[in-house]
Structure formats: structure tokens, C-alpha cells
């Protein structure tokens, strides 16, 4: 179900000879890359205070980022080609990541896959998020009220990432299970379009510089201009609907979650296990419930709704309807 887009980029600064000469005996025991991994402290000052990248660490993290659901197993030759470093250097980095528990070998000596240490880091990160701590009870209440599975997502560059869920146990959901950590392409999902609601066209263009966007269905935006139109439409409504626009037999309603500054930090969604949401009498209460839950979570994050906030306006429709 999930299709990942992993990217890795970064500068490759070199290490001054003086720093290399002063390396400790312990440093010598570590795998070495083409460029040394220490910097003269004056480098940060001369760089205007920008963060100095350690080449060995950067390359190791870029190796980890190449593994995905589509490519769970990769070898040293392929990784060497993608990252642009010698195979021997790549293999030493792979051995180091293996020794630390981040990779494990499969299909022979030169093929690897992610190991348990990566999973542990992911769960530690998720458990540290105030967003998930505060959001999980809200997801559970929304699930109980609607009978539908609910999820919380954040955006990581061009991906959306599921960070919390409240799964319903209804039989009709038996084939519709999204795991925490699942990634989907942001541009092709309403989750991503909701999460990009704060971006200007220029920012969206920087994120998607290519002339044509990858298509997943006939409803996927083909260009950044079309994507921006979808993003602005969702932002104006205060929510977004998808009826089998990314995956057959799955519809969703999604609304933005904002923090104290008003910035969109997450999307809260319900999943309907069919290709349509239904008529207005079924759809409208669902939209109201999702917007109400998203607003509640935003307020728990100290957000004060603006008078023109469309999500808050949708949430208030519940009181009007009840009256």
C-alpha cells in the first residue's frame, strides 16, 4: 500500500590536515571514509554559523534512508552507486551499521536490510511526541463515535507518515490496516494536500521542481500547479475528502491540526472502507466529527482558532445542527 520516496543529500566538506593528524587512537579504530570526519572549530565560524556535516555520519544515515518498503534489501554495489562513494567505503559503513544493530545481512555477505535498532529509534521518536500522546485519546473517541479507523499523520518532506492510529475491529476493516510508520506520497494523497496547506506556490515548487509529478491514479495531480490548486481548495474548506483517489475501495476525510503558532503540524483522518463516502446526510456529520476532533487536538496544542479558520467553522456546524 505504501510507496516511499527516500532522498538523501548533503554537503561533503573536507577535514583539515591538522585535525586528521590529531585523531585519537580510538578514532583510528572506526571505519574511515574518503574525507575525514573531524573539523577545525574555526570552520563553523567561517561558515557563518551553519551546521557542519560529518561526512561519515552523513553517509551512514543516507545509507539507512535508501532502504524502503519497495526495496527492503540492498547490496553494497547498488548503495555505492547511489551515494557516490567507493564500494570499500560503503562496505565498511555497512559493517559499522550492522555492528550497531541498524542493519542485518540477508542473501549472502553483501546484502543487507534494516534491523531492530531502526524500529526502536522510530518508536522512541513517536513516544516522545506530545502530538501522539495528546492525540491518541482523541483518535480513540472519534473511532468510537464513528465506528471507523482513525489516524494521525505528519509530513516528512515529500512523504506523509502515519504516527498514531485507533483501529476499529469491525470485520469490514480486516483488509484495511495501516501501520504506524507507513509512508505515502504527499502529493498523491489528501493527507499530504491538507498538510501542505501552509505552503506558498514557491515553496511547493521547491519541494516539487520536476515538470511532471508521479501518477498513481488518474486523480493524482499531474503538475505542481494542479497540486497547488488542490492544496488551496482543501485549505479554503478546512478539510479534504478522497473517494478512492489514491487506492481502490478506500475513502478518507482529513482535517488539519495546528500548533500554538497556527502552523499545520498534523492531519487527523478517518478511513471509510469503500469507494464512496455516501450522500450528504452521511458525509456531513462525518466531516463535522473529523473537524471537531482536529480542532480539539489543535486546542490541546494551545492553538487559538482564528475567526476565519474554516476547520473551526466546520466544527461549529455540529452545534448549529444540534440546535
C-alpha positions as CSV (number, residue, x, y, z in Angstrom):
1,X,0.0,0.0,0.0
2,X,2.7,2.4,0.9
3,X,5.1,3.8,-1.6
4,X,8.1,5.6,-0.3
5,X,10.2,8.3,-1.7
6,X,13.6,8.5,0.0
7,X,16.1,11.2,-0.7
8,X,19.5,11.9,0.6
9,X,21.5,15.0,0.0
10,X,24.1,17.0,1.8
11,X,27.4,18.8,1.5
12,X,30.7,16.9,1.7
13,X,33.2,19.1,3.5
14,X,36.7,18.0,3.8
15,X,38.7,17.7,7.0
16,X,41.8,19.9,7.7
17,X,45.1,18.1,7.8
18,X,45.7,19.3,11.3
19,X,42.6,17.7,12.6
20,X,43.5,14.4,10.9
21,X,46.9,14.4,12.4
22,X,45.4,14.8,15.9
23,X,42.9,12.0,15.6
24,X,42.9,9.7,18.7
25,X,43.8,6.0,18.8
26,X,40.0,5.3,19.3
27,X,39.1,7.2,16.2
28,X,41.6,5.1,14.2
29,X,39.6,2.0,15.1
30,X,36.5,3.3,13.4
31,X,35.8,2.8,9.6
32,X,37.3,5.6,7.6
33,X,35.7,7.3,4.6
34,X,37.3,9.2,1.8
35,X,37.1,12.5,3.7
36,X,38.0,12.6,7.3
37,X,35.3,13.2,9.9
38,X,36.5,15.9,12.2
39,X,36.5,19.7,11.6
40,X,38.6,22.6,12.8
41,X,36.3,24.5,15.2
42,X,37.0,27.7,13.1
43,X,35.1,26.1,10.2
44,X,31.8,26.8,11.9
45,X,32.7,30.5,12.3
46,X,33.9,30.8,8.7
47,X,30.7,29.2,7.5
48,X,28.6,31.8,9.1
49,X,27.4,29.5,11.9
50,X,25.9,26.9,9.6
51,X,25.8,23.3,10.9
52,X,28.9,21.3,10.0
53,X,28.2,17.9,8.5
54,X,30.3,14.9,9.5
55,X,30.8,13.0,6.2
56,X,30.9,9.5,7.8
57,X,27.8,10.1,9.8
58,X,26.0,11.7,6.9
59,X,26.8,8.8,4.6
60,X,25.7,6.2,7.1
61,X,22.4,7.9,7.6
62,X,22.0,8.2,3.8
63,X,22.6,4.5,3.5
64,X,19.8,3.8,6.0
65,X,17.4,6.2,4.1
66,X,17.8,4.2,0.9
67,X,16.0,1.2,2.4
68,X,12.3,1.3,1.8
69,X,9.2,-0.9,1.5
70,X,9.8,-1.2,-2.2
71,X,13.5,-2.0,-1.7
72,X,13.9,-3.7,1.7
73,X,17.1,-5.5,0.7
74,X,20.1,-3.7,-0.9
75,X,23.7,-4.5,-1.6
76,X,26.9,-2.6,-1.3
77,X,27.4,-2.1,-5.1
78,X,24.0,-0.5,-5.5
79,X,24.3,1.7,-2.4
80,X,27.8,2.7,-3.5
81,X,26.4,3.8,-6.9
82,X,23.5,5.8,-5.3
83,X,25.6,7.6,-2.7
84,X,28.6,8.1,-4.9
85,X,31.4,6.6,-2.8
86,X,33.7,3.7,-3.3
87,X,32.4,0.2,-2.6
88,X,35.1,-0.5,0.0
89,X,34.0,2.6,1.9
90,X,30.3,1.6,1.5
91,X,31.0,-1.8,2.8
92,X,32.9,-0.5,5.9
93,X,29.9,1.7,6.7
94,X,27.5,-1.2,6.3
95,X,29.6,-3.3,8.6
96,X,29.5,-0.5,11.2
97,X,25.7,-0.1,10.9
98,X,25.4,-3.9,11.2
99,X,27.6,-3.9,14.4
100,X,25.4,-1.2,15.9
101,X,22.2,-3.2,15.1
102,X,20.8,-0.9,12.5
103,X,21.3,-3.4,9.6
104,X,21.4,-7.2,9.3
105,X,22.7,-9.4,6.5
106,X,20.5,-11.4,4.1
107,X,21.1,-13.4,1.0
108,X,24.8,-13.6,1.4
109,X,27.5,-11.3,2.6
110,X,26.9,-8.3,0.6
111,X,23.1,-7.8,1.0
112,X,21.5,-6.0,4.0
113,X,18.2,-5.0,5.3
114,X,17.1,-2.7,8.2
115,X,17.3,-4.3,11.7
116,X,15.6,-3.8,15.0
117,X,17.6,-0.7,16.1
118,X,15.9,1.4,13.4
119,X,12.5,0.3,14.7
120,X,13.5,1.1,18.3
121,X,14.5,4.6,17.3
122,X,11.3,5.1,15.4
123,X,9.2,4.1,18.4
124,X,11.3,6.2,20.8
125,X,10.7,9.2,18.5
126,X,7.0,8.6,18.3
127,X,6.7,8.1,22.1
128,X,8.5,11.4,22.6
129,X,5.9,13.4,20.5
130,X,3.5,15.4,22.5
131,X,1.3,15.2,19.4
132,X,0.8,11.5,19.7
133,X,0.4,11.5,23.5
134,X,-2.3,14.1,23.3
135,X,-3.8,12.9,20.1
136,X,-4.3,9.2,20.8
137,X,-7.3,9.6,23.2
138,X,-8.9,11.9,20.7
139,X,-8.4,9.4,17.9
140,X,-10.0,6.7,20.1
141,X,-13.0,8.8,20.9
142,X,-13.5,9.6,17.2
143,X,-13.2,5.9,16.3
144,X,-15.8,5.0,18.9
145,X,-18.2,7.8,17.7
146,X,-17.9,6.9,14.0
147,X,-17.1,3.2,14.0
148,X,-14.2,3.9,11.7
149,X,-10.5,3.6,12.0
150,X,-8.7,6.9,12.7
151,X,-5.2,8.1,12.1
152,X,-2.8,10.9,12.8
153,X,-0.2,11.9,10.1
154,X,2.7,14.3,9.8
155,X,4.6,15.4,6.7
156,X,8.3,14.5,6.1
157,X,9.3,16.5,3.0
158,X,7.5,14.7,0.1
159,X,6.0,11.9,2.3
160,X,3.2,11.7,4.8
161,X,3.9,9.4,7.8
162,X,1.3,7.7,10.0
163,X,2.3,8.4,13.6
164,X,-0.7,7.2,15.6
165,X,-3.9,5.2,15.0
166,X,-7.0,3.9,16.6
167,X,-8.0,0.8,14.7
168,X,-11.6,-0.4,14.7
169,X,-12.2,-4.1,14.9
170,X,-15.2,-4.2,12.6
171,X,-15.0,-7.1,10.2
172,X,-15.2,-4.8,7.2
173,X,-11.8,-3.3,8.2
174,X,-10.0,-6.6,8.2
175,X,-8.2,-5.9,4.9
176,X,-7.6,-2.2,5.6
177,X,-4.8,-1.9,8.1
178,X,-2.3,1.0,8.1
179,X,0.6,0.6,10.4
180,X,2.3,3.4,12.4
181,X,5.4,4.4,10.3
182,X,3.7,3.8,7.0
183,X,4.7,6.4,4.4
184,X,2.6,7.6,1.4
185,X,3.5,10.2,-1.3
186,X,2.2,13.5,-0.1
187,X,1.2,14.9,-3.5
188,X,-1.0,12.0,-4.3
189,X,-3.0,11.9,-1.1
190,X,-5.4,14.3,0.5
191,X,-3.5,13.8,3.7
192,X,-0.5,15.5,2.1
193,X,-2.6,18.2,0.5
194,X,-4.0,19.0,3.9
195,X,-0.5,19.0,5.4
196,X,0.8,21.3,2.7
197,X,-1.9,23.9,3.4
198,X,0.5,26.5,4.7
199,X,2.9,26.3,1.8
200,X,3.1,29.1,-0.8
201,X,3.4,28.2,-4.5
202,X,7.1,29.0,-4.4
203,X,7.6,26.6,-1.5
204,X,5.6,23.9,-3.2
205,X,7.7,24.4,-6.4
206,X,10.9,24.0,-4.4
207,X,9.6,20.8,-3.0
208,X,8.5,19.5,-6.4
209,X,10.8,21.0,-9.1
210,X,10.1,18.3,-11.7
211,X,7.7,19.3,-14.6
212,X,5.5,16.2,-14.1
213,X,4.5,14.6,-10.8
214,X,4.4,10.8,-10.4
215,X,1.0,9.5,-11.2
216,X,-0.7,6.8,-9.0
217,X,-4.2,7.0,-10.3
218,X,-6.0,9.2,-12.9
219,X,-6.9,11.5,-10.0
220,X,-3.3,12.2,-9.0
221,X,-2.2,15.8,-9.7
222,X,-0.1,15.8,-12.8
223,X,1.8,19.1,-12.2
224,X,2.7,21.3,-9.3
225,X,0.2,23.9,-10.5
226,X,-2.6,21.3,-10.2
227,X,-1.3,20.2,-6.8
228,X,-1.3,23.8,-5.6
229,X,-4.9,24.2,-6.7
230,X,-5.9,21.1,-4.7
231,X,-3.9,22.4,-1.7
232,X,-5.7,25.8,-1.8
233,X,-9.1,24.1,-2.2
234,X,-8.6,22.0,0.9
235,X,-7.2,24.9,2.9
236,X,-10.3,27.0,2.0
237,X,-12.7,24.2,3.0
238,X,-10.8,23.4,6.2
239,X,-10.8,19.7,5.4
240,X,-10.4,17.3,2.4
241,X,-12.2,14.3,1.0
242,X,-10.9,11.4,-1.0
243,X,-13.1,8.8,-2.6
244,X,-10.8,6.1,-3.9
245,X,-8.5,8.7,-5.3
246,X,-5.3,7.0,-4.1
247,X,-6.4,3.4,-3.5
248,X,-9.4,1.5,-4.7
249,X,-12.0,0.8,-2.1
250,X,-10.7,3.4,0.4
251,X,-12.1,6.8,1.1
252,X,-11.0,9.3,3.7
253,X,-11.9,12.5,5.4
254,X,-8.9,14.6,6.7
255,X,-8.5,17.9,8.5
256,X,-5.5,19.9,9.7
257,X,-4.1,20.1,13.2
258,X,-2.4,23.3,14.2
259,X,0.0,24.3,16.9
260,X,0.2,27.4,19.1
261,X,1.6,29.5,16.2
262,X,-1.1,28.4,13.9
263,X,1.2,26.2,11.8
264,X,-0.2,23.0,10.4
265,X,1.7,20.2,12.2
266,X,-0.5,17.1,11.5
267,X,-3.6,15.8,9.7
268,X,-6.3,13.9,11.5
269,X,-8.3,11.4,9.4
270,X,-10.9,8.7,9.3
271,X,-10.9,5.9,6.8
272,X,-14.0,4.6,5.1
273,X,-13.6,1.0,3.6
274,X,-15.5,1.7,0.4
275,X,-15.0,3.8,-2.8
276,X,-17.5,6.5,-1.8
277,X,-18.4,8.3,1.4
278,X,-22.1,8.5,0.8
279,X,-24.7,11.2,0.4
280,X,-24.8,14.5,2.3
281,X,-26.7,13.1,5.2
282,X,-23.9,10.6,5.9
283,X,-21.0,12.7,4.7
284,X,-21.7,16.0,6.5
285,X,-21.8,14.5,10.1
286,X,-18.5,12.7,9.3
287,X,-16.8,15.9,8.1
288,X,-18.1,17.7,11.2
289,X,-16.8,15.0,13.5
290,X,-13.3,15.0,11.9
291,X,-13.0,18.8,12.0
292,X,-14.2,18.8,15.7
293,X,-11.6,16.2,16.6
294,X,-8.9,18.1,14.7
295,X,-9.8,21.3,16.4
296,X,-9.8,19.7,19.8
297,X,-6.3,18.4,19.2
298,X,-5.2,21.8,18.0
299,X,-6.6,23.5,21.1
300,X,-4.8,20.9,23.3
301,X,-1.6,22.1,21.5
302,X,-2.5,25.7,22.6
303,X,-3.9,26.8,19.3
304,X,-6.4,29.7,19.5
305,X,-8.7,29.4,16.4
306,X,-8.8,32.5,14.2
307,X,-12.2,33.9,13.3
308,X,-11.7,32.9,9.7
309,X,-10.5,29.4,10.4
310,X,-12.5,27.1,8.1
311,X,-11.9,24.0,10.1
312,X,-13.3,25.6,13.2
313,X,-16.2,26.8,11.2
314,X,-16.9,23.2,10.1
315,X,-16.6,22.0,13.7
316,X,-19.1,24.6,14.9
317,X,-21.7,23.2,12.4
318,X,-22.3,20.4,14.9
319,X,-23.8,22.9,17.5
320,X,-25.9,24.5,14.8
321,X,-27.2,21.2,13.5
322,X,-27.9,20.0,17.1
323,X,-29.8,23.2,17.7
